[in-house]
């Protein structure tokens, strides 16, 4: 017999999927920007702009992951 997930579990699952998509898309876009920037001969400041955007997205993903973990650990107690 399968158990129906609770609303909190569904929310955690949605957020975890969103975090995974953001992390994967960030890395793909960042690598693409690095390659494209090198081929087009863009200035270094644009490379730093792409780097900072990627860092911001990954920090957001880290914060959301931490929130998911905290909610899950609070629920398990």
N, CA, C and O atoms as a GROMACS GRO file, in nm:
protein
  308
    1UNK      N    1   0.084  -0.117   0.000
    1UNK     CA    2   0.000   0.000   0.000
    1UNK      C    3   0.089   0.124   0.000
    1UNK      O    4   0.182   0.133   0.080
    2UNK      N    5   0.062   0.217  -0.088
    2UNK     CA    6   0.144   0.338  -0.097
    2UNK      C    7   0.087   0.447  -0.007
    2UNK      O    8  -0.034   0.457   0.013
    3UNK      N    9   0.177   0.526   0.045
    3UNK     CA   10   0.140   0.635   0.134
    3UNK      C   11   0.132   0.764   0.054
    3UNK      O   12   0.218   0.792  -0.029
    4UNK      N   13   0.028   0.842   0.078
    4UNK     CA   14   0.013   0.971   0.012
    4UNK      C   15   0.103   1.073   0.080
    4UNK      O   16   0.100   1.087   0.202
    5UNK      N   17   0.184   1.145   0.001
    5UNK     CA   18   0.272   1.245   0.064
    5UNK      C   19   0.192   1.360   0.125
    5UNK      O   20   0.087   1.399   0.074
    6UNK      N   21   0.244   1.412   0.234
    6UNK     CA   22   0.179   1.526   0.299
    6UNK      C   23   0.205   1.652   0.218
    6UNK      O   24   0.288   1.653   0.127
    7UNK      N   25   0.134   1.758   0.254
    7UNK     CA   26   0.152   1.887   0.185
    7UNK      C   27   0.296   1.938   0.203
    7UNK      O   28   0.354   1.991   0.109
    8UNK      N   29   0.352   1.922   0.322
    8UNK     CA   30   0.490   1.966   0.348
    8UNK      C   31   0.588   1.888   0.261
    8UNK      O   32   0.685   1.944   0.210
    9UNK      N   33   0.564   1.759   0.243
    9UNK     CA   34   0.652   1.678   0.159
    9UNK      C   35   0.642   1.719   0.013
    9UNK      O   36   0.742   1.719  -0.059
   10UNK      N   37   0.522   1.754  -0.031
   10UNK     CA   38   0.506   1.801  -0.170
   10UNK      C   39   0.577   1.934  -0.191
   10UNK      O   40   0.640   1.956  -0.295
   11UNK      N   41   0.567   2.023  -0.093
   11UNK     CA   42   0.635   2.153  -0.103
   11UNK      C   43   0.786   2.132  -0.106
   11UNK      O   44   0.856   2.193  -0.188
   12UNK      N   45   0.836   2.046  -0.017
   12UNK     CA   46   0.980   2.017  -0.017
   12UNK      C   47   1.025   1.957  -0.149
   12UNK      O   48   1.132   1.991  -0.199
   13UNK      N   49   0.945   1.868  -0.204
   13UNK     CA   50   0.979   1.805  -0.331
   13UNK      C   51   0.983   1.905  -0.445
   13UNK      O   52   1.074   1.901  -0.528
   14UNK      N   53   0.884   1.995  -0.449
   14UNK     CA   54   0.882   2.099  -0.553
   14UNK      C   55   1.004   2.190  -0.542
   14UNK      O   56   1.067   2.222  -0.643
   15UNK      N   57   1.036   2.231  -0.420
   15UNK     CA   58   1.150   2.319  -0.401
   15UNK      C   59   1.282   2.248  -0.433
   15UNK      O   60   1.373   2.309  -0.489
   16UNK      N   61   1.292   2.121  -0.398
   16UNK     CA   62   1.414   2.046  -0.428
   16UNK      C   63   1.432   2.032  -0.579
   16UNK      O   64   1.544   2.042  -0.628
   17UNK      N   65   1.323   2.008  -0.652
   17UNK     CA   66   1.332   2.000  -0.798
   17UNK      C   67   1.372   2.134  -0.857
   17UNK      O   68   1.453   2.140  -0.950
   18UNK      N   69   1.316   2.243  -0.804
   18UNK     CA   70   1.351   2.375  -0.852
   18UNK      C   71   1.499   2.405  -0.828
   18UNK      O   72   1.567   2.459  -0.914
   19UNK      N   73   1.548   2.369  -0.710
   19UNK     CA   74   1.690   2.388  -0.680
   19UNK      C   75   1.777   2.309  -0.778
   19UNK      O   76   1.877   2.361  -0.827
   20UNK      N   77   1.740   2.186  -0.806
   20UNK     CA   78   1.818   2.103  -0.898
   20UNK      C   79   1.819   2.164  -1.038
   20UNK      O   80   1.922   2.166  -1.105
   21UNK      N   81   1.704   2.214  -1.083
   21UNK     CA   82   1.697   2.276  -1.215
   21UNK      C   83   1.781   2.403  -1.220
   21UNK      O   84   1.853   2.426  -1.317
   22UNK      N   85   1.772   2.485  -1.116
   22UNK     CA   86   1.849   2.609  -1.112
   22UNK      C   87   1.999   2.579  -1.112
   22UNK      O   88   2.075   2.645  -1.183
   23UNK      N   89   2.041   2.481  -1.034
   23UNK     CA   90   2.184   2.447  -1.030
   23UNK      C   91   2.234   2.396  -1.165
   23UNK      O   92   2.340   2.437  -1.212
   24UNK      N   93   2.159   2.307  -1.226
   24UNK     CA   94   2.200   2.252  -1.356
   24UNK      C   95   2.200   2.360  -1.463
   24UNK      O   96   2.295   2.370  -1.541
   25UNK      N   97   2.095   2.440  -1.468
   25UNK     CA   98   2.088   2.546  -1.569
   25UNK      C   99   2.197   2.650  -1.548
   25UNK      O  100   2.255   2.701  -1.644
   26UNK      N  101   2.224   2.682  -1.422
   26UNK     CA  102   2.329   2.779  -1.393
   26UNK      C  103   2.464   2.731  -1.445
   26UNK      O  104   2.537   2.807  -1.508
   27UNK      N  105   2.496   2.607  -1.418
   27UNK     CA  106   2.626   2.557  -1.461
   27UNK      C  107   2.636   2.550  -1.613
   27UNK      O  108   2.740   2.583  -1.670
   28UNK      N  109   2.528   2.507  -1.678
   28UNK     CA  110   2.530   2.500  -1.824
   28UNK      C  111   2.541   2.639  -1.886
   28UNK      O  112   2.620   2.660  -1.979
   29UNK      N  113   2.463   2.734  -1.836
   29UNK     CA  114   2.470   2.869  -1.889
   29UNK      C  115   2.605   2.934  -1.860
   29UNK      O  116   2.659   3.005  -1.944
   30UNK      N  117   2.660   2.910  -1.741
   30UNK     CA  118   2.789   2.967  -1.705
   30UNK      C  119   2.900   2.912  -1.796
   30UNK      O  120   2.984   2.987  -1.846
   31UNK      N  121   2.899   2.781  -1.817
   31UNK     CA  122   3.001   2.723  -1.905
   31UNK      C  123   2.984   2.773  -2.049
   31UNK      O  124   3.082   2.802  -2.116
   32UNK      N  125   2.860   2.783  -2.094
   32UNK     CA  126   2.835   2.835  -2.228
   32UNK      C  127   2.880   2.980  -2.242
   32UNK      O  128   2.937   3.018  -2.344
   33UNK      N  129   2.856   3.059  -2.139
   33UNK     CA  130   2.898   3.199  -2.143
   33UNK      C  131   3.050   3.210  -2.146
   33UNK      O  132   3.105   3.298  -2.213
   34UNK      N  133   3.118   3.124  -2.073
   34UNK     CA  134   3.265   3.126  -2.074
   34UNK      C  135   3.320   3.091  -2.212
   34UNK      O  136   3.412   3.157  -2.260
   35UNK      N  137   3.265   2.989  -2.274
   35UNK     CA  138   3.310   2.947  -2.406
   35UNK      C  139   3.278   3.056  -2.509
   35UNK      O  140   3.363   3.094  -2.589
   36UNK      N  141   3.154   3.104  -2.505
   36UNK     CA  142   3.112   3.206  -2.601
   36UNK      C  143   3.191   3.335  -2.583
   36UNK      O  144   3.231   3.398  -2.680
   37UNK      N  145   3.213   3.373  -2.460
   37UNK     CA  146   3.290   3.494  -2.432
   37UNK      C  147   3.433   3.483  -2.484
   37UNK      O  148   3.489   3.579  -2.536
   38UNK      N  149   3.492   3.365  -2.470
   38UNK     CA  150   3.628   3.345  -2.521
   38UNK      C  151   3.633   3.349  -2.673
   38UNK      O  152   3.726   3.405  -2.731
   39UNK      N  153   3.534   3.290  -2.737
   39UNK     CA  154   3.533   3.289  -2.884
   39UNK      C  155   3.503   3.426  -2.943
   39UNK      O  156   3.556   3.462  -3.049
   40UNK      N  157   3.419   3.502  -2.874
   40UNK     CA  158   3.385   3.636  -2.925
   40UNK      C  159   3.485   3.742  -2.882
   40UNK      O  160   3.481   3.855  -2.930
   41UNK      N  161   3.574   3.705  -2.793
   41UNK     CA  162   3.675   3.800  -2.746
   41UNK      C  163   3.619   3.908  -2.656
   41UNK      O  164   3.664   4.023  -2.660
   42UNK      N  165   3.519   3.873  -2.575
   42UNK     CA  166   3.460   3.971  -2.484
   42UNK      C  167   3.561   4.012  -2.377
   42UNK      O  168   3.654   3.938  -2.346
   43UNK      N  169   3.540   4.129  -2.323
   43UNK     CA  170   3.629   4.179  -2.218
   43UNK      C  171   3.613   4.095  -2.090
   43UNK      O  172   3.513   4.026  -2.071
   44UNK      N  173   3.714   4.103  -2.006
   44UNK     CA  174   3.715   4.025  -1.882
   44UNK      C  175   3.601   4.066  -1.789
   44UNK      O  176   3.553   3.984  -1.710
   45UNK      N  177   3.558   4.189  -1.797
   45UNK     CA  178   3.450   4.233  -1.707
   45UNK      C  179   3.320   4.156  -1.732
   45UNK      O  180   3.240   4.138  -1.641
   46UNK      N  181   3.300   4.113  -1.856
   46UNK     CA  182   3.181   4.033  -1.885
   46UNK      C  183   3.194   3.892  -1.827
   46UNK      O  184   3.095   3.833  -1.782
   47UNK      N  185   3.315   3.839  -1.827
   47UNK     CA  186   3.337   3.709  -1.764
   47UNK      C  187   3.307   3.717  -1.615
   47UNK      O  188   3.246   3.627  -1.557
   48UNK      N  189   3.351   3.827  -1.551
   48UNK     CA  190   3.321   3.846  -1.410
   48UNK      C  191   3.171   3.862  -1.386
   48UNK      O  192   3.119   3.815  -1.284
   49UNK      N  193   3.102   3.928  -1.477
   49UNK     CA  194   2.958   3.943  -1.465
   49UNK      C  195   2.889   3.806  -1.467
   49UNK      O  196   2.800   3.779  -1.387
   50UNK      N  197   2.931   3.721  -1.561
   50UNK     CA  198   2.875   3.585  -1.566
   50UNK      C  199   2.910   3.507  -1.440
   50UNK      O  200   2.828   3.432  -1.387
   51UNK      N  201   3.032   3.524  -1.392
   51UNK     CA  202   3.074   3.455  -1.269
   51UNK      C  203   2.988   3.497  -1.150
   51UNK      O  204   2.942   3.412  -1.074
   52UNK      N  205   2.967   3.627  -1.135
   52UNK     CA  206   2.888   3.675  -1.022
   52UNK      C  207   2.742   3.632  -1.031
   52UNK      O  208   2.679   3.602  -0.930
   53UNK      N  209   2.688   3.628  -1.152
   53UNK     CA  210   2.550   3.580  -1.169
   53UNK      C  211   2.540   3.433  -1.131
   53UNK      O  212   2.443   3.392  -1.066
   54UNK      N  213   2.639   3.353  -1.170
   54UNK     CA  214   2.639   3.211  -1.134
   54UNK      C  215   2.654   3.193  -0.982
   54UNK      O  216   2.587   3.109  -0.923
   55UNK      N  217   2.740   3.272  -0.922
   55UNK     CA  218   2.758   3.265  -0.776
   55UNK      C  219   2.628   3.300  -0.705
   55UNK      O  220   2.590   3.233  -0.608
   56UNK      N  221   2.560   3.403  -0.752
   56UNK     CA  222   2.433   3.443  -0.690
   56UNK      C  223   2.330   3.331  -0.700
   56UNK      O  224   2.259   3.303  -0.603
   57UNK      N  225   2.320   3.267  -0.816
   57UNK     CA  226   2.223   3.158  -0.833
   57UNK      C  227   2.258   3.040  -0.743
   57UNK      O  228   2.169   2.978  -0.686
   58UNK      N  229   2.386   3.009  -0.730
   58UNK     CA  230   2.426   2.896  -0.647
   58UNK      C  231   2.409   2.926  -0.498
   58UNK      O  232   2.376   2.836  -0.420
   59UNK      N  233   2.430   3.050  -0.458
   59UNK     CA  234   2.404   3.088  -0.318
   59UNK      C  235   2.254   3.076  -0.288
   59UNK      O  236   2.216   3.027  -0.182
   60UNK      N  237   2.170   3.121  -0.383
   60UNK     CA  238   2.026   3.106  -0.365
   60UNK      C  239   1.990   2.957  -0.349
   60UNK      O  240   1.911   2.922  -0.261
   61UNK      N  241   2.048   2.872  -0.433
   61UNK     CA  242   2.020   2.729  -0.425
   61UNK      C  243   2.065   2.672  -0.290
   61UNK      O  244   1.997   2.587  -0.233
   62UNK      N  245   2.178   2.719  -0.240
   62UNK     CA  246   2.227   2.673  -0.111
   62UNK      C  247   2.132   2.714   0.001
   62UNK      O  248   2.104   2.634   0.091
   63UNK      N  249   2.084   2.837  -0.002
   63UNK     CA  250   1.992   2.886   0.101
   63UNK      C  251   1.861   2.806   0.098
   63UNK      O  252   1.811   2.767   0.203
   64UNK      N  253   1.807   2.783  -0.019
   64UNK     CA  254   1.681   2.708  -0.029
   64UNK      C  255   1.701   2.564   0.016
   64UNK      O  256   1.615   2.507   0.083
   65UNK      N  257   1.815   2.504  -0.020
   65UNK     CA  258   1.845   2.368   0.025
   65UNK      C  259   1.855   2.362   0.177
   65UNK      O  260   1.806   2.267   0.238
   66UNK      N  261   1.917   2.462   0.237
   66UNK     CA  262   1.928   2.468   0.382
   66UNK      C  263   1.789   2.480   0.445
   66UNK      O  264   1.761   2.416   0.547
   67UNK      N  265   1.700   2.561   0.385
   67UNK     CA  266   1.564   2.574   0.437
   67UNK      C  267   1.488   2.442   0.428
   67UNK      O  268   1.415   2.406   0.521
   68UNK      N  269   1.505   2.370   0.319
   68UNK     CA  270   1.441   2.239   0.305
   68UNK      C  271   1.491   2.144   0.413
   68UNK      O  272   1.413   2.074   0.477
   69UNK      N  273   1.621   2.143   0.433
   69UNK     CA  274   1.682   2.055   0.534
   69UNK      C  275   1.630   2.089   0.673
   69UNK      O  276   1.598   1.999   0.751
   70UNK      N  277   1.622   2.219   0.705
   70UNK     CA  278   1.574   2.260   0.837
   70UNK      C  279   1.428   2.220   0.859
   70UNK      O  280   1.392   2.171   0.967
   71UNK      N  281   1.344   2.240   0.756
   71UNK     CA  282   1.204   2.199   0.768
   71UNK      C  283   1.192   2.049   0.788
   71UNK      O  284   1.112   2.002   0.869
   72UNK      N  285   1.270   1.975   0.714
   72UNK     CA  286   1.265   1.828   0.723
   72UNK      C  287   1.312   1.781   0.858
   72UNK      O  288   1.251   1.692   0.918
   73UNK      N  289   1.422   1.839   0.909
   73UNK     CA  290   1.473   1.794   1.038
   73UNK      C  291   1.379   1.835   1.151
   73UNK      O  292   1.367   1.762   1.249
   74UNK      N  293   1.313   1.950   1.140
   74UNK     CA  294   1.216   1.993   1.242
   74UNK      C  295   1.094   1.901   1.241
   74UNK      O  296   1.038   1.872   1.347
   75UNK      N  297   1.055   1.856   1.124
   75UNK     CA  298   0.938   1.768   1.113
   75UNK      C  299   0.968   1.629   1.169
   75UNK      O  300   0.879   1.563   1.223
   76UNK      N  301   1.091   1.584   1.157
   76UNK     CA  302   1.129   1.450   1.200
   76UNK      C  303   1.142   1.438   1.352
   76UNK      O  304   1.141   1.328   1.406
   77UNK      N  305   1.153   1.551   1.420
   77UNK     CA  306   1.171   1.545   1.567
   77UNK      C  307   1.045   1.512   1.638
   77UNK      O  308   1.044   1.503   1.761
   0.00000   0.00000   0.00000
